[in-house]
């Protein structure tokens, strides 16, 4: 009588079920990749283990005995349970733990931030041992830190495409040109043309984007900065014009501190991407977070 079920027993049970499904020992040879004598010996061993005859085999053909039929049903339930156990163990093994270093461009749109937070929540719901470390950097430094391995994934806008980094589009940000009440053009805001603004000083990003329209000659781009807060201060001083993210400038606009020059004309859209090194994508942790970001940002609002 079969007591403890061993790995050998499971192998013999699989052989028996294969023979049953094939309709005989001869027909099962190809599926089992072995000879008839070997299969017959394996069936005899299994019958000795269980203590009763499972099937009739010989010149009269192959047939399952009544007890063998009951055994077939029990064996299928056993193997299904074993497969379920294997899948559960595999799932446990897939639970990721460790750290992921993320670089962010500062002052991201709150709506986008909420989605990034959702991606983090989803990932940590599956992998409780996961820890995030965030660093706020300029676009140029984000790429540098990705390349040298200091961060695993970056979220920002990037003015070029480096060959050893993969870029995945996430969302769009609207940038609008603004001025302060103390600027000479303030009384004309709302209908200013490119010619109107071209003779005034501008604060300009030190990493210009292909989408960014140049409103004036290079001589009037008198300040270059990677700091959004720095750009805002220069515009608030009344000495410079400049582009700011619409969501960032909204509070200043509500307080009457800034006003769009011409929101229909002097504006542009810039794409935010998730950026990772080719090699970093092989890390299960990074790949899982990247997939969550792509899934959430691609979903309809």
C-alpha positions in Angstrom: 0.0 0.0 0.0 1.3 3.4 -1.0 2.3 5.5 2.1 4.4 8.6 1.6 4.3 10.0 -1.9 7.8 10.4 -3.2 9.2 12.2 -6.3 9.6 8.7 -7.9 5.9 8.0 -7.3 5.0 11.2 -9.0 7.1 10.3 -12.0 5.5 6.8 -12.2 2.0 8.3 -11.9 2.8 10.6 -14.8 3.9 7.6 -16.8 0.7 5.8 -16.0 -1.5 8.7 -16.9 0.3 9.2 -20.2 -0.3 5.5 -21.1 -4.0 5.9 -20.2 -4.4 9.0 -22.3 -2.5 7.4 -25.2 -4.6 4.3 -25.0 -1.8 1.8 -24.5 1.9 1.3 -23.9 2.9 1.1 -27.6 1.1 4.4 -28.3 2.7 6.1 -25.3 6.3 5.3 -26.4 6.7 8.5 -28.4 5.3 10.8 -25.7 7.4 9.2 -23.0 10.5 8.8 -25.3 11.3 5.3 -24.0 10.7 1.7 -24.9 7.8 -0.7 -24.2 9.8 -2.9 -21.7 10.8 0.2 -19.7 7.2 1.5 -19.6 5.9 -2.0 -18.6 8.5 -2.1 -15.8 7.5 1.4 -14.5 3.8 0.4 -14.4 4.7 -2.8 -12.5 6.7 -0.8 -10.0 3.7 1.6 -9.5 1.3 -1.3 -9.0 3.6 -2.7 -6.4 3.7 0.6 -4.7 -0.1 1.0 -4.5 -0.8 -2.7 -3.9 -3.3 -3.4 -6.7 -3.5 -3.8 -10.4 -4.0 -0.6 -12.4 -4.4 -1.9 -15.9 -4.6 -5.0 -18.1 -1.9 -5.1 -20.7 -0.7 -7.8 -23.0 -1.9 -9.6 -26.2 -5.5 -8.8 -25.3 -4.8 -5.1 -25.4 -4.8 -2.4 -22.9 -7.6 -1.6 -20.4 -7.8 0.2 -17.1 -9.2 -1.9 -14.1 -12.0 -0.6 -12.0 -9.6 0.3 -9.2 -7.2 1.7 -11.9 -10.1 4.0 -13.0 -10.5 5.4 -9.5 -6.7 5.8 -9.3 -6.7 7.8 -12.5 -9.1 10.4 -11.0 -7.2 10.6 -7.7 -3.9 10.9 -9.6 -5.1 13.8 -11.7 -6.2 15.6 -8.6 -2.8 15.0 -7.0 -0.9 16.3 -9.9 -3.2 19.4 -10.2 -2.6 20.1 -6.5 1.2 19.7 -7.0 1.1 22.1 -10.0 -0.9 24.6 -7.9 1.7 24.3 -5.2 4.5 24.9 -7.7 2.9 28.0 -9.1 2.4 29.4 -5.6 6.0 28.8 -4.6 7.1 30.4 -7.9 5.0 33.4 -7.1 6.6 33.7 -3.6 10.0 33.5 -5.2 9.0 36.3 -7.6 8.3 38.8 -4.8 11.0 41.4 -5.2 12.8 43.0 -2.3 15.5 45.6 -2.3 16.0 49.3 -3.3 15.2 51.2 -6.4 16.8 54.7 -6.9 14.6 57.1 -8.9 15.6 60.5 -10.2 12.9 63.1 -10.8 12.8 66.5 -12.5 11.5 69.0 -9.9 8.0 70.5 -9.8 6.2 67.7 -11.7 2.5 68.3 -12.5 0.4 67.2 -9.4 -1.8 65.0 -11.7 1.3 63.2 -12.9 2.6 62.9 -9.4 -0.6 61.2 -8.3 -0.1 58.6 -11.1 3.5 58.0 -10.1 2.3 57.5 -6.6 -0.2 54.9 -7.8 2.5 53.0 -9.6 4.5 52.9 -6.3 1.5 51.7 -4.4 0.8 48.9 -6.8 4.3 47.7 -6.8 4.6 47.8 -3.0 1.3 46.0 -2.6 3.0 43.0 -4.3 6.5 43.5 -2.9 6.4 44.7 0.7 10.2 44.5 1.0 10.7 47.2 -1.6 12.2 50.6 -0.7 12.3 53.7 -2.9 14.9 56.4 -2.8 14.1 59.6 -4.7 16.6 62.3 -5.9 15.5 65.6 -7.6 17.8 66.6 -10.4 17.9 68.7 -13.6 17.4 66.9 -16.9 21.1 66.8 -17.9 22.0 65.4 -14.5 19.3 62.8 -14.6 20.8 61.3 -17.7 24.3 61.5 -16.3 23.2 59.7 -13.1 21.5 57.0 -15.2 24.6 56.3 -17.2 26.9 56.1 -14.2 24.4 53.8 -12.3 23.6 56.2 -9.4 19.9 56.0 -10.3 17.9 53.2 -11.8 15.1 55.1 -13.5 14.5 58.8 -14.2 11.3 60.7 -14.9 11.7 64.0 -16.7 12.1 65.6 -20.2 15.2 65.0 -22.2 16.4 67.1 -25.1 18.4 64.4 -26.8 18.4 60.6 -27.0 21.5 58.7 -25.8 22.1 55.3 -27.4 22.5 53.3 -24.2 19.3 54.7 -22.6 15.7 53.6 -23.3 13.1 56.4 -23.2 9.4 55.6 -22.6 6.8 58.4 -23.1 4.5 59.0 -20.0 2.7 62.4 -20.2 2.7 65.9 -21.7 3.4 69.2 -19.9 2.2 72.6 -21.1 4.8 75.4 -20.9 3.6 79.0 -21.3 5.5 82.3 -21.5 4.9 84.7 -18.6 5.7 88.2 -17.4 5.3 90.0 -14.1 3.2 93.2 -13.5 6.4 95.3 -13.3 7.5 94.3 -16.8 7.0 96.9 -19.6 4.9 94.5 -21.6 2.4 93.7 -18.8 -0.2 96.1 -20.0 -0.3 94.3 -23.4 -0.5 90.7 -22.2 -2.9 88.4 -23.9 -2.4 89.5 -27.4 1.4 89.9 -27.7 3.1 88.7 -30.9 6.5 87.1 -31.3 7.8 90.4 -32.7 6.5 92.2 -29.6 8.5 90.0 -27.2 11.6 89.5 -29.3 13.3 92.7 -28.1 13.2 91.9 -24.4 15.4 89.8 -22.2 14.5 86.2 -21.6 15.4 83.5 -19.0 16.0 80.3 -20.8 16.6 76.6 -19.9 20.2 75.5 -20.2 18.9 72.3 -21.8 16.6 73.7 -24.6 14.1 71.2 -26.1 13.3 70.6 -29.7 9.7 71.5 -29.0 10.6 74.9 -27.5 10.2 77.8 -29.9 12.9 80.5 -29.6 11.0 83.8 -29.1 14.0 86.0 -29.7 17.6 86.1 -30.9 20.3 84.4 -28.8 21.6 87.8 -27.6 18.4 88.4 -25.7 18.5 85.0 -23.9 20.5 86.6 -21.1 20.1 84.0 -18.4 20.4 80.2 -18.6 19.2 78.1 -15.7 18.2 74.6 -14.8 16.2 75.8 -11.8 12.5 76.3 -12.3 12.3 78.3 -9.1 15.2 80.4 -10.3 13.5 81.1 -13.6 10.3 82.1 -11.8 12.2 84.5 -9.5 13.8 86.2 -12.6 10.4 86.5 -14.3 8.8 87.8 -11.0 11.6 90.5 -10.9 10.0 92.1 -13.9 13.4 92.1 -15.7 12.9 88.9 -17.8 10.3 87.0 -19.7 10.3 83.2 -19.6 8.4 79.9 -20.0 7.1 78.1 -17.0 5.0 74.9 -16.7 1.3 76.0 -16.6 0.6 74.0 -13.4 3.6 75.6 -11.7 2.7 79.2 -12.6 -1.0 78.8 -11.8 -0.6 79.9 -8.2 1.4 83.0 -9.1 -1.3 83.8 -11.7 -4.1 83.5 -9.2 -2.2 85.9 -6.9 -1.7 88.4 -9.8 2.0 88.0 -9.7 2.3 86.5 -13.3 0.3 86.7 -16.5 0.7 84.7 -19.8 2.0 86.8 -22.6 -0.2 85.1 -25.2 -1.3 81.6 -24.1 -2.5 80.6 -27.6 0.7 81.6 -29.4 3.6 81.6 -26.9 3.3 78.0 -25.6 4.5 74.6 -26.3 4.0 71.0 -25.2 6.9 68.9 -23.8 6.9 65.2 -23.4 7.9 63.6 -20.1 9.6 60.2 -20.3 10.8 57.4 -18.0 14.4 56.8 -18.9 16.4 53.6 -18.0 19.7 52.1 -19.0 19.5 49.0 -21.2 21.2 46.9 -18.6 19.0 48.2 -15.7 15.9 47.0 -17.5 17.1 43.4 -16.9 16.6 44.0 -13.2 13.2 42.6 -12.2 12.7 45.5 -9.8 13.3 48.2 -12.4 11.3 46.4 -15.0 8.3 45.9 -12.7 8.2 49.7 -11.8 8.7 50.7 -15.4 5.8 48.5 -16.5 3.5 49.9 -13.8 4.3 53.5 -14.9 3.6 52.7 -18.6 0.4 50.9 -17.7 -0.9 53.7 -15.5 0.0 56.6 -17.8 -1.4 54.8 -20.9 -4.8 54.2 -19.2 -7.6 56.6 -20.1 -8.4 59.3 -17.6 
